[in-house]
Amino acid sequence: MLPTHLGKYFSIFVLMIIIALGSFYMTNKSIQLPAPTGSFNVGTTMYHLVDTSRKEIYSYDPEHPFRELVMHMWYPAKLQGNETFAPYISSRLKFHIQEMLAKKEPFLFGGSGYIGADVITHAYLNASVSDKQLTYPIILFSPGFGGPHYLSTNLFEELASHGYIVAALNHTYISEPTEFPDGRIIRGSTQWAQFAQNKEELEKAHNRELITWVKDLQFVMDQLALINQQDPHHRFTNKLNLDHIGIMGHSFGGAAAVSLCRIDPRCKAGVDIEGPLFGENQDIGFDKPFMFLFGQPFTVPAGHPNEDYYNKVIKDNQERIAKLYENLTNDVYHIVLKDADHMSFSDWNIITQAKEPGKITHKEVIKITRALLVDFFDKYLKGKTSVELLDNTNQEVKIAFKARK
């Protein structure tokens, strides 16, 4: 049975509060992401994708009428000796964010504290794909509502170093900001500011957006199949193992991971990191291995203008997660890191040097998270039968497991 200690389940606007509190003044300090532990060098590259089957609902730009996405990929790399490390974010994007901050423009759906540091990555820009294996399994990533995908770069580098190709995307007009190769930088849609003031419409808006995110992920899988046939960048042709695709998501992206695994047979295993179950019928089970990964319970601050609403959201999501856990018909894990917070599973706390939460440090949370992800996907995408997920020797980690019926 699922333990009653379920962790926290956030509304997207609770995430806004946490990130806003974590913002800090810009400095010139240098922060290095935790080094990957796998045997592969790591490469990274970017694709600009256009879905001509969908009109963009947030934009009326006649020059860009269709849904457009930016997909970054991290992968096992073969080095030639002339590669350079990829920047965490481009200098153009960093300058844009600094300019917006100087004008005191609000970031409706995300924080900006991470631009205060020069973040050093471990991935080589546009490196060749390693030829140690013929193909590599794929992991899709969907970020939290409003948060850019690169806030989880350390997870992507770790998985790539263990032999996975990670495809991470921003959900344009919600993931803020999104930079396109032609120079466009897309901010978050102002429509959501209206929803934030209308609690009756907020849940409906969440549910509609979840459908868009799942379609984004399905379109990315379609594009990966085309790239595998003939990569215009001459990098991934015949390198993608399309029969072994996993999905992981953080926060709202966790709900997208649940939904994708439920409806699309191409998804073979999924992970929900700190994700509330927005969307209709989210407690309906499915036959895919799945892992829930959460931190300490969240309490809405007393006196918050939407305190009653958010407390209801948290309670409802606790019940939904419990039902879904019981309804899943394949192996399912529910893991709680007691001292971790919502952003502990990303790069955020390390880059911003946030105050340590308690008995477990930020670096320990990242170490445990990366080990869990590698073990989970090794077991269910690579078929390594000898893999056992992290044991329960650490008193700050609580693991519940239900085997396939």
C-alpha positions as CSV (number, residue, x, y, z in Angstrom):
1,M,0.0,0.0,0.0
2,L,1.1,3.6,-0.6
3,P,2.2,5.3,2.6
4,T,0.1,8.3,3.8
5,H,3.3,10.5,3.6
6,L,2.8,11.4,-0.1
7,G,5.0,14.5,-0.4
8,K,3.8,17.7,-1.8
9,Y,1.7,18.3,-4.9
10,F,1.8,21.8,-6.2
11,S,-0.2,24.1,-8.2
12,I,1.9,25.9,-10.8
13,F,1.5,29.2,-8.9
14,V,2.9,27.7,-5.7
15,L,6.0,27.0,-7.8
16,M,6.0,30.7,-8.8
17,I,6.1,31.7,-5.1
18,I,9.0,29.4,-4.3
19,I,11.1,30.5,-7.3
20,A,10.4,34.1,-6.6
21,L,11.7,33.7,-3.1
22,G,14.8,32.0,-4.4
23,S,15.8,34.8,-6.8
24,F,19.0,36.7,-5.9
25,Y,21.2,39.5,-7.0
26,M,23.4,38.8,-10.0
27,T,27.1,38.1,-9.3
28,N,30.0,36.9,-11.3
29,K,30.5,33.6,-9.4
30,S,31.2,30.4,-11.2
31,I,29.2,27.3,-10.4
32,Q,30.0,23.9,-11.9
33,L,27.2,21.3,-12.3
34,P,27.8,17.9,-10.6
35,A,30.0,15.8,-12.9
36,P,28.4,12.9,-14.8
37,T,29.2,9.5,-13.4
38,G,28.8,7.3,-16.5
39,S,31.5,6.1,-18.9
40,F,30.4,8.1,-21.9
41,N,31.5,11.7,-22.8
42,V,28.4,13.9,-23.3
43,G,27.4,15.9,-26.3
44,T,24.5,18.4,-26.7
45,T,22.8,19.9,-29.7
46,M,19.6,21.7,-30.6
47,Y,16.7,21.3,-33.1
48,H,14.1,23.8,-34.2
49,L,10.8,21.9,-34.8
50,V,7.6,23.2,-36.6
51,D,4.3,21.3,-36.3
52,T,2.4,22.4,-39.4
53,S,-0.6,20.3,-38.2
54,R,-1.3,22.7,-35.3
55,K,-1.9,26.5,-35.3
56,E,-0.2,28.4,-32.4
57,I,-3.0,29.3,-30.0
58,Y,-0.9,31.9,-28.1
59,S,0.4,33.9,-31.1
60,Y,-1.2,35.7,-34.1
61,D,2.1,36.2,-35.9
62,P,1.4,35.6,-39.6
63,E,5.1,34.8,-40.2
64,H,5.0,32.0,-37.5
65,P,1.4,30.7,-37.6
66,F,2.2,27.1,-36.5
67,R,3.3,25.5,-33.2
68,E,7.1,25.8,-32.9
69,L,9.3,24.0,-30.4
70,V,13.0,24.1,-29.4
71,M,14.4,20.6,-28.6
72,H,17.8,20.2,-27.0
73,M,19.4,16.8,-26.9
74,W,22.1,15.3,-24.7
75,Y,23.8,12.1,-25.8
76,P,26.8,9.8,-25.6
77,A,29.6,11.6,-27.5
78,K,32.7,10.7,-29.5
79,L,35.2,13.4,-29.2
80,Q,37.6,14.5,-32.0
81,G,39.7,16.8,-29.8
82,N,38.4,20.2,-31.0
83,E,35.1,20.3,-29.1
84,T,34.2,23.0,-26.6
85,F,31.8,22.8,-23.6
86,A,28.3,24.1,-24.3
87,P,27.1,27.2,-22.3
88,Y,24.4,26.7,-19.8
89,I,22.4,29.3,-21.6
90,S,23.4,31.5,-24.6
91,S,25.0,34.9,-24.0
92,R,22.1,36.4,-26.0
93,L,19.5,34.8,-23.7
94,K,21.3,35.8,-20.6
95,F,21.6,39.4,-21.8
96,H,17.8,39.4,-22.6
97,I,16.9,38.2,-19.1
98,Q,19.2,40.8,-17.5
99,E,17.6,43.5,-19.6
100,M,14.1,42.4,-18.5
101,L,15.2,42.4,-14.9
102,A,16.7,45.9,-15.2
103,K,13.3,47.1,-16.6
104,K,11.7,45.3,-13.6
105,E,9.5,43.3,-15.9
106,P,8.0,40.3,-14.1
107,F,8.7,36.8,-15.0
108,L,5.2,35.4,-14.8
109,F,6.1,31.8,-14.7
110,G,9.7,31.4,-13.7
111,G,12.7,32.6,-11.8
112,S,15.8,34.3,-13.0
113,G,18.2,33.8,-10.2
114,Y,20.2,31.2,-12.2
115,I,21.6,33.9,-14.5
116,G,23.5,35.4,-11.6
117,A,26.2,32.7,-12.0
118,D,28.4,31.5,-14.8
119,V,27.3,27.8,-14.8
120,I,29.8,25.3,-16.2
121,T,28.4,22.3,-17.9
122,H,30.0,19.0,-18.9
123,A,28.5,18.6,-22.4
124,Y,30.4,19.2,-25.6
125,L,28.6,21.4,-28.1
126,N,27.6,19.6,-31.4
127,A,29.9,16.6,-30.7
128,S,29.6,13.4,-32.8
129,V,27.5,10.6,-31.4
130,S,29.5,7.8,-29.8
131,D,29.9,4.6,-31.9
132,K,30.4,2.3,-28.9
133,Q,26.8,1.2,-29.4
134,L,24.7,0.9,-32.6
135,T,21.7,2.6,-31.0
136,Y,20.7,4.3,-27.7
137,P,17.4,4.4,-25.8
138,I,15.6,7.7,-25.6
139,I,14.3,9.7,-22.7
140,L,12.0,12.7,-23.2
141,F,11.8,15.5,-20.7
142,S,9.0,17.9,-20.0
143,P,9.8,20.8,-17.5
144,G,7.7,22.4,-14.9
145,F,5.1,25.0,-15.8
146,G,6.9,28.1,-16.7
147,G,10.4,26.8,-16.0
148,P,12.8,26.3,-18.9
149,H,14.1,22.7,-19.5
150,Y,17.7,23.6,-19.0
151,L,17.2,24.0,-15.2
152,S,17.5,20.1,-15.2
153,T,20.7,20.0,-17.2
154,N,22.6,18.0,-14.6
155,L,20.1,15.2,-15.0
156,F,20.4,15.2,-18.8
157,E,24.2,15.0,-18.6
158,E,24.1,12.2,-16.1
159,L,21.7,10.1,-18.2
160,A,23.6,10.7,-21.4
161,S,26.8,9.6,-19.7
162,H,25.1,6.3,-19.0
163,G,24.2,5.6,-22.6
164,Y,20.9,7.5,-23.1
165,I,19.8,10.1,-25.6
166,V,17.8,12.8,-23.8
167,A,15.4,15.0,-25.7
168,A,14.2,18.0,-23.6
169,L,11.9,20.7,-24.8
170,N,10.4,24.0,-23.8
171,H,6.7,24.3,-24.2
172,T,6.6,27.6,-26.1
173,Y,4.7,30.5,-24.6
174,I,4.6,28.7,-21.2
175,S,8.2,27.7,-20.6
176,E,9.9,31.0,-20.1
177,P,12.0,32.1,-21.8
178,T,12.3,30.1,-25.1
179,E,15.1,31.1,-27.5
180,F,14.8,30.2,-31.2
181,P,17.9,30.0,-33.5
182,D,16.6,32.9,-35.6
183,G,16.9,35.3,-32.6
184,R,13.4,35.2,-31.3
185,I,13.0,35.0,-27.6
186,I,9.5,34.0,-26.5
187,R,8.2,35.0,-23.1
188,G,5.4,33.4,-21.1
189,S,1.8,34.1,-22.3
190,T,0.1,36.9,-20.5
191,Q,-3.2,35.0,-20.7
192,W,-2.2,33.1,-17.7
193,A,-2.2,36.2,-15.5
194,Q,-5.9,36.4,-16.1
195,F,-6.4,32.7,-15.2
196,A,-4.5,33.3,-11.9
197,Q,-7.2,35.8,-10.9
198,N,-10.1,33.4,-11.8
199,K,-10.0,30.2,-9.8
200,E,-13.1,28.9,-11.6
201,E,-11.2,29.0,-14.9
202,L,-7.8,28.0,-13.5
203,E,-8.3,24.2,-13.4
204,K,-9.9,24.2,-16.9
205,A,-6.9,26.2,-18.2
206,H,-4.5,23.7,-16.6
207,N,-6.4,20.8,-18.2
208,R,-6.3,22.4,-21.6
209,E,-2.6,23.2,-21.4
210,L,-1.9,19.6,-20.4
211,I,-3.4,18.4,-23.7
212,T,-1.1,20.8,-25.6
213,W,2.0,19.5,-23.7
214,V,1.1,15.9,-24.5
215,K,0.7,16.8,-28.1
216,D,4.1,18.5,-28.0
217,L,5.7,15.3,-26.7
218,Q,4.0,13.2,-29.3
219,F,5.1,15.5,-32.0
220,V,8.7,15.3,-30.7
221,M,8.5,11.5,-30.9
222,D,7.3,11.8,-34.5
223,Q,10.2,14.1,-35.3
224,L,12.7,11.8,-33.6
225,A,11.5,9.0,-35.9
226,L,12.2,11.2,-38.9
227,I,15.6,12.3,-37.5
228,N,16.5,8.6,-37.1
229,Q,15.7,8.0,-40.8
230,Q,17.7,11.0,-42.1
231,D,19.1,13.5,-39.7
232,P,19.5,16.9,-41.4
233,H,22.4,17.5,-39.0
234,H,24.0,14.2,-40.0
235,R,24.3,13.1,-36.3
236,F,21.5,10.7,-35.2
237,T,20.6,8.8,-38.3
238,N,20.0,5.2,-37.3
239,K,21.3,6.0,-33.7
240,L,17.9,6.3,-31.9
241,N,16.3,3.2,-30.4
242,L,12.7,4.1,-31.0
243,D,11.5,0.9,-29.4
244,H,12.8,2.0,-26.0
245,I,11.5,5.4,-25.2
246,G,11.0,6.7,-21.6
247,I,9.5,10.0,-20.4
248,M,10.2,12.0,-17.3
249,G,8.8,15.3,-16.2
250,H,9.2,17.8,-13.4
251,S,6.2,19.5,-11.7
252,F,3.6,20.1,-14.4
253,G,5.8,18.1,-16.8
254,G,5.2,15.2,-14.4
255,A,1.5,15.3,-15.2
256,A,2.4,15.3,-18.9
257,A,4.6,12.2,-18.3
258,V,1.7,10.4,-16.7
259,S,-0.7,11.3,-19.5
260,L,1.7,10.4,-22.3
261,C,2.4,7.0,-20.8
262,R,-1.3,6.4,-20.4
263,I,-2.2,7.0,-24.0
264,D,0.9,6.4,-26.2
265,P,2.3,2.9,-26.7
266,R,5.7,4.4,-27.7
267,C,6.2,5.3,-24.0
268,K,7.7,2.3,-22.3
269,A,8.4,3.7,-18.8
270,G,7.8,7.0,-17.0
271,V,8.9,9.2,-14.1
272,D,6.9,12.0,-12.4
273,I,9.2,14.3,-10.4
274,E,7.2,16.5,-8.0
275,G,4.3,16.6,-10.4
276,P,0.6,17.3,-9.6
277,L,-2.0,15.3,-11.5
278,F,-3.7,17.9,-13.5
279,G,-6.0,16.8,-16.2
280,E,-9.2,14.7,-16.3
281,N,-9.2,11.0,-15.2
282,Q,-5.6,11.1,-14.1
283,D,-6.2,8.3,-11.6
284,I,-6.9,5.8,-14.4
285,G,-4.2,3.2,-14.4
286,F,-2.1,1.9,-17.2
287,D,0.4,-0.9,-17.8
288,K,3.8,0.8,-17.8
289,P,6.5,0.8,-15.2
290,F,6.4,4.1,-13.4
291,M,8.2,6.1,-10.6
292,F,6.9,9.0,-8.5
293,L,9.7,11.0,-6.9
294,F,8.7,13.7,-4.3
295,G,10.1,15.9,-1.6
296,Q,8.8,17.1,1.7
297,P,5.1,18.1,2.1
298,F,4.3,21.6,1.2
299,T,2.2,23.9,3.4
300,V,0.5,26.9,1.9
301,P,1.6,30.0,3.8
302,A,-1.2,31.2,6.2
303,G,-2.9,34.3,4.9
304,H,-2.1,33.6,1.2
305,P,-4.9,35.1,-0.9
306,N,-5.6,31.7,-2.4
307,E,-4.8,29.6,0.6
308,D,-8.1,27.6,0.6
309,Y,-7.8,26.9,-3.1
310,Y,-4.2,25.7,-3.0
311,N,-4.9,23.6,0.1
312,K,-7.7,21.9,-1.8
313,V,-5.4,21.4,-4.8
314,I,-2.8,19.7,-2.6
315,K,-5.4,17.5,-0.9
316,D,-7.0,16.5,-4.2
317,N,-3.7,15.6,-5.7
318,Q,-2.8,13.4,-2.7
319,E,-5.9,11.5,-3.3
320,R,-5.3,11.2,-7.1
321,I,-1.7,10.0,-6.6
322,A,-2.9,7.4,-4.1
323,K,-5.6,6.1,-6.5
324,L,-3.2,6.1,-9.5
325,Y,-0.6,4.2,-7.5
326,E,-3.1,1.5,-6.8
327,N,-4.5,1.4,-10.3
328,L,-1.2,1.0,-12.1
329,T,-0.8,-2.6,-13.3
330,N,3.0,-2.6,-13.8
331,D,5.9,-2.1,-11.4
332,V,5.4,1.3,-9.6
333,Y,7.6,3.1,-7.1
334,H,6.7,6.0,-4.8
335,I,9.9,7.6,-3.4
336,V,10.0,10.5,-0.9
337,L,13.1,12.5,0.0
338,K,12.0,14.0,3.2
339,D,14.1,17.2,3.3
340,A,14.0,17.9,-0.4
341,D,11.9,20.8,-1.8
342,H,10.2,21.3,-5.1
343,M,13.4,22.7,-6.8
344,S,15.8,20.3,-5.2
345,F,15.5,17.8,-8.1
346,S,16.8,20.4,-10.6
347,D,19.9,22.6,-10.9
348,W,18.2,25.5,-9.0
349,N,19.3,25.0,-5.4
350,I,22.9,24.3,-6.4
351,I,23.2,27.3,-8.8
352,T,21.5,29.7,-6.4
353,Q,23.3,28.2,-3.4
354,A,20.0,28.1,-1.6
355,K,20.0,27.4,2.2
356,E,20.4,23.7,2.9
357,P,17.0,22.2,3.9
358,G,18.0,19.9,6.7
359,K,19.6,16.5,7.2
360,I,20.0,16.0,3.4
361,T,22.0,18.4,1.4
362,H,21.3,19.7,-2.1
363,K,24.1,17.7,-3.6
364,E,22.9,14.6,-1.8
365,V,19.4,15.1,-3.3
366,I,20.9,15.4,-6.8
367,K,23.1,12.3,-6.2
368,I,20.2,10.2,-5.1
369,T,17.9,11.5,-7.9
370,R,20.4,10.7,-10.6
371,A,21.1,7.2,-9.2
372,L,17.3,6.5,-9.1
373,L,16.8,7.7,-12.6
374,V,19.7,5.7,-14.0
375,D,18.6,2.6,-12.1
376,F,15.0,2.9,-13.1
377,F,15.6,3.4,-16.8
378,D,18.4,0.8,-16.9
379,K,15.9,-1.7,-15.6
380,Y,12.9,-0.8,-17.8
381,L,14.5,0.6,-21.0
382,K,17.7,-1.5,-21.1
383,G,16.3,-4.6,-19.4
384,K,19.0,-4.9,-16.8
385,T,17.4,-7.5,-14.6
386,S,20.1,-7.2,-11.9
387,V,19.2,-3.6,-11.1
388,E,17.6,-2.8,-7.8
389,L,16.5,0.7,-7.1
390,L,18.2,2.6,-4.3
391,D,17.7,0.6,-1.1
392,N,16.1,2.2,2.0
393,T,19.3,2.5,4.1
394,N,19.1,6.3,4.0
395,Q,16.5,7.4,6.7
396,E,15.8,10.5,4.6
397,V,14.6,8.4,1.7
398,K,11.3,6.5,1.9
399,I,10.5,4.0,-0.8
400,A,7.3,2.2,-1.5
401,F,7.2,-0.4,-4.3
402,K,4.3,-2.3,-5.8
403,A,5.2,-5.1,-8.2
404,R,3.3,-5.9,-11.4
405,K,0.1,-7.8,-10.7
